[in-house]
């Protein structure tokens, strides 16, 4: 196995690389969805803010669970005309004519290559967010902390030891929701 020095890694990363951002609602006890992946606990005001971010982006990045949920629960693919990349261990694409591409072979390396020219918005979270953070690929994280406790559910983020972030902005919104925008302080190490 060959290990690159920090200097070699920095040479591989273009200075004008685009951003990968995430906007995600989190319950007060750290979950992003119920155990059955429902979001009915999320206030409509937060859903509207996140949808505005979706509408403003040209390229989505998501995991296979989020892709399947969207397709099954929204009656088809709602993001036609926008590029969507799905990080997965296998290709189960049922919407290839809708701009959806599955990344199955070394997907995070491919995400890094796409990021050279393309801004991306992460849809969903959990496992994919954890992987992006651990590889230094997530640049911005906006968290909408909703004052509700789910007790059980899909966890927000897994183990990400050593990941450092700086608070850019924090505001209390209606319904007691706290909007917090963070930017990574970590260097990119792919």
C-alpha positions as CSV (number, residue, x, y, z in Angstrom):
1,X,0.0,0.0,0.0
2,X,1.3,3.4,-0.9
3,X,0.8,6.4,1.5
4,X,0.8,9.9,0.1
5,X,2.4,12.7,2.0
6,X,0.2,15.8,2.9
7,X,2.1,17.7,0.3
8,X,1.3,15.2,-2.4
9,X,-2.4,15.2,-1.5
10,X,-2.6,19.0,-1.7
11,X,-1.0,18.8,-5.2
12,X,-3.9,16.6,-6.3
13,X,-6.6,19.0,-5.2
14,X,-7.5,21.8,-7.6
15,X,-7.6,25.2,-5.9
16,X,-10.9,26.1,-7.6
17,X,-12.7,22.9,-6.5
18,X,-16.4,23.2,-6.1
19,X,-18.4,22.6,-2.9
20,X,-20.4,19.7,-1.5
21,X,-23.1,21.0,0.9
22,X,-25.7,19.4,3.1
23,X,-28.9,20.9,4.6
24,X,-30.5,18.5,7.0
25,X,-33.1,18.5,9.8
26,X,-32.1,16.8,13.0
27,X,-34.2,16.0,16.1
28,X,-33.0,17.2,19.4
29,X,-31.9,13.6,20.3
30,X,-29.8,13.3,17.0
31,X,-32.0,11.5,14.5
32,X,-32.8,12.5,10.9
33,X,-35.8,10.3,10.4
34,X,-37.9,7.8,12.3
35,X,-37.1,4.1,12.1
36,X,-39.5,3.7,9.2
37,X,-37.7,6.7,7.5
38,X,-40.6,9.1,7.9
39,X,-40.2,12.9,8.3
40,X,-43.6,13.8,9.7
41,X,-42.0,15.2,12.8
42,X,-40.3,18.0,10.8
43,X,-42.1,21.3,10.8
44,X,-43.4,22.5,7.4
45,X,-41.3,25.6,7.7
46,X,-38.1,23.5,7.8
47,X,-39.3,21.3,4.9
48,X,-39.9,24.5,2.9
49,X,-36.4,25.9,3.6
50,X,-34.8,22.6,2.5
51,X,-36.9,22.4,-0.6
52,X,-35.7,25.9,-1.5
53,X,-32.1,24.6,-1.4
54,X,-33.1,21.6,-3.6
55,X,-34.7,24.0,-6.1
56,X,-31.6,26.1,-6.2
57,X,-29.1,23.3,-7.0
58,X,-28.3,21.6,-10.2
59,X,-26.7,18.4,-8.9
60,X,-27.7,16.1,-6.1
61,X,-25.7,13.5,-4.2
62,X,-27.4,10.8,-2.1
63,X,-27.1,7.3,-0.8
64,X,-29.1,4.3,-2.1
65,X,-31.6,4.3,0.8
66,X,-32.5,8.0,0.1
67,X,-32.9,7.3,-3.6
68,X,-35.2,4.3,-3.0
69,X,-37.2,6.2,-0.4
70,X,-37.7,9.2,-2.8
71,X,-38.7,7.0,-5.7
72,X,-41.1,4.8,-3.7
73,X,-42.8,7.5,-1.7
74,X,-42.9,10.4,-4.2
75,X,-44.4,8.4,-7.0
76,X,-41.4,8.6,-9.4
77,X,-38.4,10.8,-9.7
78,X,-39.1,14.5,-8.7
79,X,-35.7,15.8,-9.8
80,X,-36.0,15.3,-13.6
81,X,-33.7,17.7,-15.4
82,X,-31.1,17.8,-12.6
83,X,-28.1,15.5,-12.3
84,X,-28.3,13.1,-9.4
85,X,-25.5,10.8,-8.2
86,X,-26.3,7.8,-6.0
87,X,-23.5,6.3,-3.9
88,X,-24.2,2.6,-3.6
89,X,-22.5,-0.8,-3.5
90,X,-24.7,-1.9,-6.4
91,X,-26.7,-0.3,-9.3
92,X,-30.4,-0.5,-8.8
93,X,-31.2,2.5,-11.0
94,X,-34.8,2.5,-12.2
95,X,-34.6,6.1,-13.4
96,X,-31.6,6.3,-15.8
97,X,-33.5,8.6,-18.2
98,X,-34.0,11.1,-15.4
99,X,-30.4,12.2,-15.0
100,X,-29.7,9.6,-12.2
101,X,-26.3,7.9,-12.2
102,X,-25.2,5.3,-9.7
103,X,-21.6,5.4,-8.4
104,X,-20.7,1.9,-7.5
105,X,-17.0,1.4,-8.2
106,X,-14.9,3.5,-5.7
107,X,-17.7,6.1,-5.4
108,X,-16.0,8.6,-3.2
109,X,-13.1,8.9,-5.6
110,X,-15.6,9.6,-8.4
111,X,-17.4,12.1,-6.1
112,X,-14.1,13.9,-5.7
113,X,-13.6,14.0,-9.5
114,X,-17.1,15.3,-10.1
115,X,-16.5,18.0,-7.4
116,X,-13.7,19.5,-9.5
117,X,-16.3,21.1,-11.8
118,X,-19.6,20.7,-10.0
119,X,-21.3,21.9,-6.8
120,X,-23.4,19.2,-5.2
121,X,-26.1,19.1,-2.5
122,X,-26.4,16.1,-0.3
123,X,-29.9,14.7,0.0
124,X,-30.5,12.5,3.0
125,X,-27.7,11.8,5.4
126,X,-26.5,9.3,7.9
127,X,-24.0,6.9,6.3
128,X,-23.3,9.1,3.3
129,X,-22.6,12.2,5.4
130,X,-20.3,10.2,7.6
131,X,-18.4,8.9,4.7
132,X,-18.1,12.4,3.1
133,X,-16.9,13.9,6.3
134,X,-14.4,11.2,7.0
135,X,-12.9,11.6,3.5
136,X,-12.8,15.4,3.8
137,X,-15.3,15.9,1.0
138,X,-18.1,17.8,2.8
139,X,-17.5,21.5,2.8
140,X,-20.6,22.9,4.4
141,X,-23.2,21.5,6.7
142,X,-26.4,23.3,7.6
143,X,-28.3,21.7,10.5
144,X,-31.9,22.6,11.4
145,X,-32.2,21.4,15.0
146,X,-35.9,20.6,15.6
147,X,-37.1,20.7,19.3
148,X,-38.6,17.2,19.2
149,X,-37.2,13.9,20.5
150,X,-37.9,10.8,18.4
151,X,-36.4,8.3,20.9
152,X,-35.3,6.0,18.1
153,X,-34.6,6.6,14.4
154,X,-32.0,7.0,11.7
155,X,-28.9,8.6,13.3
156,X,-27.6,11.9,12.0
157,X,-23.9,11.1,11.7
158,X,-21.7,8.1,12.7
159,X,-18.1,8.2,14.0
160,X,-16.2,11.2,12.6
161,X,-13.3,11.6,15.0
162,X,-11.0,14.5,14.3
163,X,-13.5,16.4,12.1
164,X,-13.4,20.1,12.9
165,X,-16.0,22.7,11.9
166,X,-16.4,26.4,12.4
167,X,-19.8,28.0,13.0
168,X,-20.7,30.5,10.3
169,X,-24.1,31.4,11.4
170,X,-26.7,30.4,14.0
171,X,-30.3,31.7,14.2
172,X,-33.4,30.7,16.1
173,X,-36.2,30.3,13.6
174,X,-40.0,29.9,14.2
175,X,-41.2,26.8,16.0
176,X,-38.0,26.9,18.1
177,X,-35.9,25.4,15.3
178,X,-32.2,26.4,15.5
179,X,-30.5,27.0,12.1
180,X,-26.8,26.4,12.3
181,X,-24.4,26.7,9.3
182,X,-21.0,25.1,9.6
183,X,-17.9,25.1,7.4
184,X,-15.2,22.5,7.6
185,X,-11.8,23.4,9.0
186,X,-10.3,20.2,7.8
187,X,-8.0,20.0,4.8
188,X,-9.0,17.7,2.0
189,X,-7.3,14.2,2.2
190,X,-8.6,11.9,-0.5
